[in-house]
Amino acid sequence: YLLGVMGSQTVNAGRVYFPAGVPDLSDIVDGRVDLARNVRREMAEETGLGPGDYRADDHWVCVRTGPRLAMMKPLHAPEPAEPLRERILAHLA
């Protein structure tokens, strides 16, 4: 799993999370929130990886805790972990 540390400018500074985010206006297509688009956008923003770098599962994983709901899509990269990690670190730099 890919994990990231929240930046010092965020409310959750220093905490570790999966790359993710809240849908924004660019994720609205034909009046509906396109969660798959949100996943692609967030992965590109936070890791530098594009849709050609991974395969997304067909299903979603839904986690509900109190009033919060998280929708996650498992992603699989054919590239070995260490070179993938180096690409992500280079993107973050």
N, C-alpha and C positions, 0 to 999 in steps of 0.2 A: 504494500500500500504506500502511496505517496503521502507524505506528511509535510507540513510547513509550520514555521514558527511565526506567530503574528508579530508585525513590526511595532516599534516603539510608539508610533503615532496612533495606534488603534486602542480601543477600549480594553481589549484582551491581550495587551502586550506581553510577549514572552510565552504565551500559551501555544500548545501544539494542536493543529487542526488538519483535517483533510483539506486539499485545495477545494474551495467552495465559495459561494457567495449568494447574495440575495439577488433574485432576478431584477433587472433594470428595464427601462423603457425599450431598449434595443432587443430585448427578449420577447416582446409582445408582437405576435404575428397574427394578422386577421382577427384582432380583438381577444386573442388568447395568449396565455403565458406559454412559451415554447421552452420547456425545461431542458430538452436535449440541446437546444441552442445555447442555453445558459451554461450547461456543462462544457460545451466546446469553447465558449468564450472565456470562462473562468480558467480552464486548463491552459489556454493560450496565454492569458494574462499572468497567471501565477507560476507556470512551469515552463512556458515557451513551447510546449508540445502542441502539435496540431492534430486534427483527425487522422492524418496519415501515419501518425506515430503510435496509435493504439487502436484497439477494437473494443467497442462498447457492447456490453451484454444487452440482450433484448429487454430484460426485466429491470425493474427499479426496486431498490431496497428502501422501505419506509420506516423511519424511526420516530416514534411519538413519545415525547416526554413533557408532561404537563400540557401547557397551551402551545408548545412548540412542535412543529412537524418538519422533519428533514427528509428530503428525497435524494437518494444517492444512486448512481449508476456505476456498477463495477466496470472497470476499464482494464484491458490487458495489453501490455506492450510486448512485441516480439523481441525487442532489443534486450540484451542482458542488463541486469540491475546496475552494475557499476558504470558502464558508459552512459546509461540513461541518467544516472545521478549526476555525472559530470556535466552533461548537457544542461540539466536543470540548474545546477549551481552556477554555470556560466551565464545562464539567462538571468538569474537572480543578482549576479554581480553587476 
